[in-house]
Structures are given as C-alpha cells and as structure tokens.
Amino acid sequence: MPLVTVEEGESGGTVTICLPPLSEEDPLFSEKKRLSDARNLKFRYQLPVSSSTEEVLQILDQIVQAARILHMDEIELYFAEDDDGGPYSPRNELESLNSILIMINSLLTGAKTDIIQVLQVLKSKIITMINSVGVQNIDEMIIEKLDAGTEEMLLIWGEDHGVRTKLKIAHFKEAGRGAVASEDISMGDIALEIPESLIISEDLVRESDMYDPLKQLDDITSDTMLLLWSMRERYNSNSRFKIFFDTLPEEFNTGLSFGVDALAVLEGTLLLEELLQAKQLLRQQYDALCPKLCANHPKIFQQELYTWDKFLWACELWYSNGMKVVLSDGKLGTCLVPIAGLLNHSLCPHILHYGRVDQSTKSLKFRVSRSCKAGEQCYLSYGTFPGSHLITFYGFLPKGDNPYDVMPLDFDDCCNEDGRSNEAWTGESSRTTHMVRGTWLSKSDKPHAYGLPPPLLAHLRSVLKGDGIEQPPEGPKPDIHKENERAVLETVLSIFNPMLEGIGDSDDFERDNSRWDVKLAADYKDLQRRIISSVTKSCYSGLEMLDASA
C-alpha cells in the first residue's frame, strides 16, 4: 500500500495531500507525536491551485518534514534536536521523499489540467532533492575488472532461469565484488528481478533427506537447518545451485575470521568482547550439533563436510549474504538470493526495499529509490547497522559518517524515595539506556546543547538536580543552573575520559602492508577514538562556556 494518499477538493481548486496519520501501534508513536506537535506539523495539507511556486514549495517543506518523522527509526528519534527539521539520515531522506513521489505520480495519472501544474512543481522539487541526496553521498570505488569468469557464468545461469537485470558484476579495489548499472536506471525502475524458484529457502531443507533427522532435534531453527544444508550442498556436483556455490569465495573475511593480531589491535574497544563472545557461541553451537549428527547419520552428514572451519565458513556465508524475505506463501525467513548477494552496502543506497516476493510475478524485485547511471555502482541497504555489526558479520566499514555508529550507555533507573520510577520524557517508564555518537553529526548551535543527544542531557540534568523531574528534550528549556550543567558535563567526562585512555593513541604500524583484518581493526579503533574524542572535546568546550559566562 502507498504510504501517502492524495485527495482533490470538491471545488477542484484545491489539492489536499494526506499523509498517513501516526499509528498508536507504532512503538515509537509517543516520541513521533511529541516531535510533530513540537514542530506544529500536520499530516493533511491543502494546496490551492492558484498558489505561486514559492507558496507550493513552502507547503512542500512542511510535508517533507512530516514525512521524515513518519519514517524515523529509534536512533534517528533519539538524536533529533529541537531546532533540526532534518534530514536525519540518507535512508530516512530517501524513504520520505520516495513516499511523496509515489503519491504525486499516482495523482498525475488522472489529474485535471489545472492541477497538473501544481503537481509538476512538487514532483520536480522532490526529484531534485532525491538527486541531491545521491550527489552528497557518492561512494567512490575503483573498478578493477568487469564480468570476470565465474561471475559472468552466474549471470548467464540466472538469466537462463528467469532473472532480469540491468546490472553486471564488477570487482572493486579493496571492496571485492559488487554490481554496476549496465544502463541508466531511473528512479522507480527495477534493477534486478529474481524468480522465487532461485531463492534458497527452508523449503529446500524440507525436500532433502536431512530434514527428518534435523526435525528431531530440540529447539533447532530453520536458519540452522539451512546452514547445515548449505555445508553439504556446497560440494554437491549435481546441485542446481552449483554455479552459485562455485562463485562464493573461499574466505569471507568477516570479523568472525579475525586473527590474533587483529584482535590485539581492538584492545580497549567493545568490539573485541563482541567478537570473542560471538565466536564462542558459534563454537558451542558447532560442538552441540555437528559431531553428534555425523556420528548418528554418517551417510547424510559426512564428517569431512562438517568440520569446524567449514561450519564457520557457512556461518559467514549466511551472515553476510542472508536476506530476510517474505515468500509467496507469506512465510518470512532468512534466504540466500543468488546474484543479489553480490550487491554492496552503502549509507546512501539505491535500493531500500527488496524483502517481499511479488504475488503476481512470483519474483523478488529490487527497485531503485534514486537513479543509477550506466557504469555506476548500484548499492543495496543491508540495514541500519553500526560499524561494529558490519565488521563482525560483513567484514567492512562503510564510507562516510554512519549515523548509526552509536555507543550505548546504561544507567540505573532513577526512582523516587517511594520506589516509583520517575516519569520519563516519553511519558512512560524512565529510559535507562542512552547513547552517544560523534558530536560532529549534531546540527544544533544552541548553548547548553554540547553536541550531545537531548534525551541524555535531560536524564542527567534530572538525576544530578535531584528533584526527580525529568525534563522533555524538546520544547521550552528551564533555567540552566550552571553548577548542575557543570555536573552533567563532568559526569559525561568521567565516563569517556577512561574510555579514551583505554583505547590509547593511534596504532603505529604500516597499514598498507598489513593483513586485511589488522587494517580493518585499526580503522574501527580510529573511528571509536574519533567518536570518544569528539564527546570529550564538546564537554570541555561546554565547561569553558560556563566559565566564560560566570
């Protein structure tokens, strides 16, 4: 269903644009409502046909701001500042603008002559804004070669089985494989279409001889079944997916394959513990599954195919290439989608939505949300992940400032003397998990903002003031008490100064000649150092401001 609908006024002289109202079923409803109310944004706008271009664009600005709020996720809401109307992230901007563009295009189909001019003004501006998002977020990668060997065979195999594509495979320097547009792809066009019959899903396990022994195991998931199935299918010379498996790399080079030297570089970061725990859990899963299966069903689970190294390879395959897909039967599951798995991730992708099989064509369609010129790399969105997740499960850090690179902070829930939780700024129970990110992402130039998120400041001000009343992060600000502000900034510094000391100075070694994992670990550590440093510098600047105003 379209996210935006349009109605014409009965007089024919007014275009009424209706965005979907905020849904109370949205877990972020209260925060989105607070934000839209604070900015006096509506979800229904009227544009008289007689409006000047300037008047139309002024109303469009309000429509875009409201659409941005509708599409905000939890992190974007958390960091939203009272003087910032957006954009909040490339993802949010593309989602918002495309939803409005879909609405305008649907209305233009049957529009009356006197309304077309207003709609064309809106459409032209929206397209300009979408193109601007792409221009500001170009990922430069150097192509080493096009259509190499097995990848070209994979495309031919796919097309022989019903794949339709406007892409071709390329190898990029320091990034491996990706896809480039073989022709100009306009907004809304389908860059890639994969028949459901080529999607590797749980149904293949159910059709195999390994399903009966697997379903006898307690608490085994369909994802684990598929992982075990792929370990054997990789070496099946009669597999109808043989060409797909032949194109997969011998090593995926994700964080799960980090060596000792790379792990040593990560000393002082949260990622080190995350990687060690993840690998330990995988080892425990392997020990609980594979030896027993090989012993009890040696003909189905051949021991030489179910070693620890092959298990880890399969885990990396599914983590880095698996996609959540709603199949035509309505079931949601993790799947492998040949060819589509070759597309790389970007903070400003061309393709945002691709997770539902089209019921009429029984195919998975990858539609672009911004244009992609011939020869340009076509990017997919893997999701709104921080760098630590992308390293662990995909083996890379994205280029540019990632708005989802946050550092979580856990606080004890603040209670009144009678034991009741204080009312939070959301109007519900007190938030105990807060977060920070690089303060360079903050757009606020107001005093006492410090580049820190409003909910965190509101929480600390309440706790340190000791009155048990947590102020909302939006709206009129109470009188700032300098001693309380100083305590807030010193509290943040007490958290981040030890972190900065623990992470140490920049590692002194020749990165260009280092292993891929050591280099990636050092890049991540640099990013963490940069985030922490930005927080401490902002706090020291805040203290200087307080001293200057004394």
VOGU-3710 file (C-alpha; in Angstrom, 3 decimals, decimal comma):
1> mplvtveege> 0,000/0,000/0,000  1,260/3,513/-0,749  2,441/5,404/2,291  0,822/8,641/1,129  -2,545/9,303/-0,478  -3,931/12,384/-2,202  -7,414/13,809/-2,393  -8,774/16,597/-4,584  -11,044/19,199/-3,076  -14,627/19,080/-4,299
11> sggtvticlp> -14,279/22,563/-5,738  -11,447/21,378/-7,936  -9,426/24,395/-6,903  -7,508/22,728/-4,100  -5,260/19,701/-3,875  -5,451/18,032/-0,462  -2,439/15,926/0,417  -2,954/13,425/3,233  -0,055/11,631/4,827  -0,952/8,570/6,882
21> plseedplfs> -1,657/9,539/10,495  0,639/8,368/13,233  -0,375/4,897/14,352  -0,705/4,169/18,051  0,504/0,662/17,220  3,875/2,145/16,277  6,205/1,504/19,262  7,673/4,954/18,605  4,248/6,646/18,488  4,622/8,829/21,598
31> ekkrlsdarn> 8,017/10,159/20,553  6,946/10,831/16,980  3,790/12,585/18,195  5,757/14,717/20,624  8,150/15,727/17,870  5,438/16,527/15,322  3,451/18,504/17,919  6,533/20,440/18,980  7,093/21,477/15,370  3,405/22,101/14,682
41> lkfryqlpvs> 3,430/19,641/11,801  0,230/18,240/10,355  -0,467/15,212/8,192  -3,020/16,912/5,959  -2,125/19,862/3,717  -4,110/21,896/1,220  -2,563/23,490/-1,855  -4,785/25,932/-3,748  -4,319/25,538/-7,491  -3,734/29,279/-7,683
51> ssteevlqil> -0,699/29,075/-5,362  2,580/30,549/-6,532  5,617/28,302/-6,893  7,054/29,791/-3,709  3,868/29,027/-1,762  3,769/25,448/-3,081  7,374/24,858/-2,064  6,758/26,284/1,410  3,947/23,787/1,951  6,090/21,017/0,454
61> dqivqaaril> 8,759/21,752/3,070  6,184/21,058/5,793  5,057/17,875/4,041  8,644/16,621/3,822  9,301/17,371/7,495  6,181/15,438/8,492  7,136/12,504/6,221  10,601/12,425/7,790  9,053/11,965/11,227  6,795/9,176/9,948
71> hmdeielyfa> 9,854/7,281/8,667  12,176/7,896/11,631  13,623/4,925/13,485  14,575/4,770/17,157  18,116/6,087/16,749  17,067/8,955/14,497  14,387/9,938/17,023  16,803/9,727/19,924  19,230/12,174/18,351  16,612/14,533/16,880
81> edddggpysp> 17,174/18,061/18,154  14,513/20,680/18,728  15,988/23,010/16,117  16,588/20,335/13,470  13,873/19,600/10,907  16,027/17,114/9,006  17,329/15,407/7,007  18,198/12,884/9,693  19,945/10,260/7,576  20,235/9,366/3,889
91> rneleslnsi> 17,979/6,357/4,497  15,283/8,438/6,155  15,501/11,090/3,470  15,184/8,631/0,596  12,290/6,839/2,330  10,449/10,111/2,936  10,985/11,662/-0,486  10,154/8,475/-2,373  6,895/8,039/-0,454  5,848/11,536/-1,530
101> liminslltg> 7,000/10,944/-5,107  4,890/7,770/-5,322  1,867/9,759/-4,205  2,458/12,538/-6,738  2,954/10,098/-9,621  -0,263/8,264/-8,747  -2,233/11,521/-8,776  -0,720/12,766/-12,013  -2,178/9,763/-13,841  -5,725/11,078/-13,708
111> aktdiiqvlq> -5,179/14,713/-12,742  -7,169/17,567/-14,226  -5,340/20,145/-16,291  -5,471/22,885/-13,639  -3,954/20,572/-11,013  -1,134/19,166/-13,139  0,938/22,343/-12,886  0,936/22,260/-9,070  1,846/18,575/-9,063  4,650/19,086/-11,571
121> vlkskiitmi> 6,183/21,751/-9,312  6,058/19,284/-6,410  7,472/16,421/-8,471  10,322/18,479/-9,904  11,382/19,644/-6,445  11,188/16,152/-4,936  13,304/14,676/-7,754  15,862/17,461/-7,266  16,011/16,673/-3,550  16,449/12,933/-4,182
131> nsvgvqnide> 19,248/13,607/-6,666  20,870/15,908/-4,120  20,923/13,099/-1,542  22,771/10,889/-4,028  25,287/13,568/-5,019  26,178/14,257/-1,389  26,716/10,572/-0,621  28,686/9,210/-3,559  30,862/6,198/-2,691  33,952/6,279/-4,837
141> miiekldagt> 35,335/2,829/-5,661  37,848/1,914/-8,320  36,761/-0,842/-10,705  39,483/-3,418/-11,284  37,638/-5,636/-13,752  34,151/-6,315/-15,121  32,299/-9,571/-15,712  35,095/-11,851/-14,563  34,880/-15,602/-15,158  32,530/-17,364/-12,780
151> eemlliwged> 30,519/-14,220/-12,011  29,706/-13,839/-15,705  28,630/-17,507/-15,750  26,409/-16,818/-12,733  24,648/-14,008/-14,580  24,131/-16,173/-17,644  22,811/-19,005/-15,450  20,453/-16,577/-13,729  19,138/-15,135/-16,984  18,589/-18,669/-18,316
161> hgvrtklkia> 16,395/-19,279/-15,249  14,328/-16,120/-15,495  16,483/-13,434/-13,873  16,041/-9,963/-15,325  18,778/-7,477/-14,634  20,161/-4,096/-15,577  23,342/-4,865/-13,652  26,677/-6,512/-14,328  29,253/-7,795/-11,890  32,477/-5,917/-11,190
171> hfkeagrgav> 35,488/-6,281/-8,911  36,420/-3,189/-6,911  39,736/-2,310/-5,370  39,716/-3,109/-1,617  35,985/-3,918/-1,724  35,760/-7,164/-3,677  32,733/-7,831/-5,816  29,812/-5,539/-6,489  27,327/-4,625/-9,195  27,320/-1,721/-11,640
181> asedismgdi> 24,488/-0,478/-13,806  24,722/-1,755/-17,386  22,409/1,081/-18,448  20,842/4,171/-16,913  18,349/3,131/-14,229  15,730/5,728/-13,367  14,026/6,243/-10,016  11,403/3,563/-9,501  12,854/1,207/-12,125  13,647/-2,422/-11,310
191> aleipeslii> 17,394/-3,006/-11,343  17,160/-6,730/-10,623  14,367/-9,293/-10,566  14,927/-12,800/-9,183  12,367/-15,625/-9,660  11,237/-17,194/-6,401  12,385/-20,562/-7,760  16,018/-19,401/-7,468  15,721/-18,304/-3,831  17,400/-20,676/-1,385
201> sedlvresdm> 14,906/-21,065/1,454  13,796/-23,517/4,142  11,701/-25,396/1,575  14,894/-26,904/0,138  15,765/-28,410/3,520  12,277/-29,857/3,869  12,671/-31,530/0,474  16,035/-33,075/1,399  16,918/-36,278/3,218  18,395/-34,359/6,132
211> ydplkqlddi> 15,069/-32,874/7,248  13,850/-35,954/9,144  16,909/-36,234/11,444  17,069/-32,457/11,904  13,444/-32,017/12,913  14,009/-34,488/15,750  16,445/-32,084/17,414  15,139/-29,870/20,184  14,996/-26,105/19,539  16,700/-26,261/16,140
221> tsdtmlllws> 15,741/-23,290/13,967  15,100/-23,159/10,236  18,145/-20,877/9,917  20,373/-23,550/11,466  18,864/-26,211/9,215  19,647/-24,110/6,155  23,193/-23,533/7,357  23,762/-27,290/7,711  22,119/-27,916/4,329  24,415/-25,402/2,608
231> mrerynsnsr> 27,533/-27,040/4,083  26,738/-30,204/2,136  25,196/-28,542/-0,924  28,398/-26,558/-1,441  30,105/-29,781/-2,502  27,185/-31,370/-4,359  28,252/-31,650/-8,010  24,635/-32,298/-9,022  23,198/-29,306/-7,217  21,063/-26,984/-9,322
241> fkiffdtlpe> 22,798/-24,177/-7,392  26,283/-25,436/-8,285  27,234/-22,302/-10,248  26,089/-20,131/-7,345  28,214/-22,051/-4,834  31,167/-22,037/-7,238  31,117/-18,223/-7,276  31,314/-17,945/-3,489  34,709/-17,013/-2,033  36,868/-19,494/-0,175
251> efntglsfgv> 37,119/-16,929/2,642  34,567/-14,258/3,564  36,914/-12,095/5,638  34,396/-11,014/8,258  35,151/-10,116/11,848  34,478/-13,738/12,785  37,725/-14,616/10,966  39,883/-12,007/12,700  43,293/-13,337/13,681  45,196/-12,795/16,925
261> dalavlegtl> 46,954/-9,644/15,680  43,685/-8,001/14,653  42,086/-8,859/17,981  45,074/-7,341/19,763  44,552/-4,092/17,858  40,951/-3,983/19,129  42,097/-3,900/22,761  40,066/-1,268/24,603  37,027/-1,459/22,310  33,655/-3,097/22,888
271> lleellqakq> 34,016/-4,872/19,544  36,766/-7,102/20,934  34,421/-8,620/23,509  31,599/-8,866/20,963  33,783/-10,837/18,536  35,084/-13,182/21,218  31,586/-13,879/22,501  30,167/-14,387/19,006  32,850/-16,875/18,073  32,471/-18,706/21,382
281> llrqqydalc> 28,724/-19,069/20,825  29,283/-20,392/17,312  31,807/-22,918/18,617  29,336/-24,091/21,248  26,656/-24,441/18,581  29,002/-26,442/16,377  30,046/-28,773/19,217  26,414/-29,401/20,138  25,352/-30,192/16,560  27,875/-31,490/14,102
291> pklcanhpki> 29,781/-34,269/15,906  26,502/-35,847/17,027  24,885/-35,591/13,582  27,954/-37,064/11,896  28,047/-39,941/14,359  24,324/-40,740/14,202  23,755/-40,141/10,479  27,131/-40,603/8,737  25,639/-41,068/5,262  23,763/-37,773/5,411
301> fqqelytwdk> 26,225/-35,733/7,475  29,621/-36,766/6,184  32,326/-35,903/8,675  34,695/-34,349/6,135  31,982/-31,821/5,149  31,139/-30,842/8,723  34,413/-29,628/10,171  34,664/-26,506/12,332  36,287/-24,493/9,530  33,503/-25,394/7,098
311> flwacelwys> 30,891/-24,578/9,739  32,426/-21,139/10,305  32,501/-20,572/6,525  28,802/-21,400/6,317  28,033/-19,062/9,219  29,842/-16,232/7,463  28,005/-17,058/4,229  24,607/-16,718/5,861  25,507/-13,693/7,985  26,976/-11,777/5,054
321> ngmkvvlsdg> 24,627/-12,918/2,273  21,409/-13,912/4,014  18,329/-11,763/3,363  15,027/-11,680/5,211  12,386/-12,466/2,590  8,610/-12,869/2,719  7,913/-15,659/0,241  4,724/-16,002/-1,809  3,210/-18,289/0,833  3,508/-15,459/3,355
331> klgtclvpia> 6,307/-17,037/5,374  9,204/-14,823/6,480  12,619/-16,438/6,547  16,315/-15,920/6,016  17,214/-16,810/2,425  20,120/-16,746/0,007  19,338/-14,850/-3,169  21,838/-15,610/-5,970  23,219/-12,522/-7,758  21,522/-10,125/-5,309
341> gllnhslcph> 24,061/-11,131/-2,664  26,790/-9,541/-4,780  25,461/-6,011/-4,264  27,417/-3,905/-1,791  26,056/-1,820/1,085  26,013/1,958/1,273  24,777/4,516/3,794  23,043/6,096/0,802  21,803/3,079/-1,178  19,941/2,927/-4,456
351> ilhygrvdqs> 17,816/0,001/-3,256  15,997/0,273/0,072  13,229/-2,347/-0,051  13,513/-5,825/-1,506  12,179/-8,243/1,068  8,822/-9,415/-0,311  8,116/-11,723/-3,260  5,655/-10,136/-5,682  2,484/-12,246/-5,644  1,622/-11,638/-9,308
361> tkslkfrvsr> 5,048/-12,362/-10,815  6,360/-14,721/-8,094  9,644/-12,826/-8,134  11,759/-10,665/-5,839  12,116/-7,170/-7,274  14,945/-4,779/-6,454  13,610/-1,319/-7,260  15,857/1,758/-7,070  14,903/4,716/-4,891  17,359/7,013/-6,638
371> sckageqcyl> 18,707/6,943/-10,159  21,821/4,967/-11,038  23,778/5,917/-14,156  25,364/3,372/-16,502  28,743/2,311/-15,105  27,879/3,494/-11,581  27,946/1,016/-8,726  24,436/0,098/-7,606  24,148/-0,156/-3,820  21,835/-2,057/-1,530
381> sygtfpgshl> 20,923/-1,263/2,086  21,883/-4,104/4,432  20,110/-2,263/7,264  20,681/0,481/9,813  23,733/-1,063/11,458  26,706/0,374/13,379  30,234/-0,264/12,182  30,769/-2,984/14,802  27,925/-5,068/13,328  29,087/-4,512/9,753
391> itfygflpkg> 32,614/-5,619/10,639  31,505/-8,673/12,617  29,082/-10,076/10,064  30,070/-8,453/6,757  33,744/-7,554/7,108  33,808/-3,832/6,229  33,276/-0,298/7,473  31,085/1,901/5,264  32,454/5,099/3,799  31,182/8,362/5,210
401> dnpydvmpld> 29,621/9,302/8,547  27,412/6,474/9,740  24,555/7,965/11,828  24,058/4,540/13,413  27,566/4,394/14,887  26,414/4,842/18,468  27,955/3,979/21,806  25,358/2,728/24,341  25,320/3,958/27,932  23,411/2,099/30,637
411> fddccnedgr> 22,239/3,927/33,755  20,458/2,637/36,815  16,771/3,503/36,705  16,152/6,618/38,771  13,411/6,164/41,341  11,684/8,387/43,872  12,042/7,675/47,561  8,841/5,607/47,498  10,369/3,356/44,875  8,257/4,543/41,955
421> sneawtgess> 10,048/5,228/38,658  10,227/8,847/37,588  8,195/9,833/34,558  10,482/9,914/31,533  10,454/12,440/28,732  8,448/9,925/26,708  5,715/9,985/29,312  6,368/6,341/30,179  8,839/4,492/32,396  12,296/6,006/32,721
431> rtthmvrgtw> 14,689/5,254/29,915  17,744/3,520/31,324  19,654/3,017/28,084  21,101/6,107/26,474  23,694/6,560/23,763  26,095/8,981/22,133  27,599/9,293/18,682  30,134/11,613/17,065  29,214/15,165/18,076  30,174/16,356/14,583
441> lsksdkphay> 26,792/14,956/13,492  24,963/17,417/15,717  23,441/20,398/13,890  22,392/22,356/16,963  24,183/25,639/17,595  22,186/26,456/20,710  24,000/26,933/24,024  23,906/24,075/26,501  23,446/21,506/23,734  27,139/20,459/23,587
451> glpppllahl> 26,511/18,224/20,573  25,033/15,623/22,944  21,608/13,985/22,452  18,691/15,778/24,172  17,393/12,650/26,000  20,799/12,038/27,592  21,103/15,646/28,744  17,530/15,612/30,094  18,235/12,407/32,015  21,494/13,621/33,563
461> rsvlkgdgie> 20,074/17,031/34,441  17,206/15,353/36,264  19,399/12,869/38,108  22,002/15,408/39,168  19,463/18,078/40,069  17,852/15,556/42,375  14,255/16,751/42,077  13,066/13,598/40,335  11,526/15,510/37,445  12,966/14,678/34,055
471> qppegpkpdi> 12,506/17,477/31,549  11,465/16,680/27,966  14,272/17,145/25,417  12,026/19,312/23,236  10,133/22,486/23,929  10,966/25,427/26,235  14,104/24,895/28,258  14,134/25,519/32,018  16,569/27,976/33,509  20,022/26,476/33,268
481> hkeneravle> 21,736/26,067/36,633  25,432/26,388/35,985  26,509/24,078/38,774  24,114/21,413/37,569  25,353/21,871/33,983  28,913/21,548/35,184  27,998/18,330/36,977  26,354/16,984/33,795  29,455/17,647/31,695  31,816/16,287/34,338
491> tvlsifnpml> 29,696/13,126/34,578  29,985/12,555/30,842  33,730/13,193/31,031  34,033/10,695/33,898  32,618/8,067/31,538  34,531/8,901/28,376  37,950/10,019/29,604  38,768/6,492/30,915  37,472/5,059/27,627  39,810/7,369/25,709
501> egigdsddfe> 42,728/6,325/27,885  41,832/2,657/27,462  41,696/2,876/23,691  45,105/4,570/23,550  46,787/6,529/20,791  46,657/5,667/17,112  48,420/2,390/16,367  51,914/2,874/14,962  52,363/0,397/12,123  52,380/0,287/8,337
511> rdnsrwdvkl> 48,747/-0,323/7,466  49,177/-0,652/3,726  51,347/-3,734/4,225  49,189/-5,250/6,979  46,711/-8,102/6,735  43,138/-7,152/5,861  41,894/-7,895/9,372  44,571/-5,842/11,130  43,885/-2,887/8,860  40,133/-3,155/9,386
521> aadykdlqrr> 40,562/-3,434/13,154  42,768/-0,321/13,167  40,229/1,602/11,069  37,477/0,693/13,508  39,588/1,674/16,501  40,316/5,028/14,849  36,579/5,550/14,430  35,902/4,782/18,087  38,717/7,099/19,140  37,262/9,844/16,974
531> iissvtkscy> 33,779/9,444/18,479  35,039/9,433/22,067  37,353/12,396/21,420  34,501/14,414/19,928  32,415/13,833/23,067  35,184/14,856/25,460  36,119/17,918/23,399  32,491/19,021/23,325  32,254/18,647/27,096  35,442/20,655/27,687
541> sglemldasa> 34,136/23,357/25,350  30,912/23,398/27,367  32,829/23,846/30,600  34,778/26,726/29,086  31,498/28,325/28,004  30,137/28,037/31,541  33,299/29,581/32,962  33,146/32,435/30,474  29,557/33,235/31,421  30,276/33,214/35,163
//
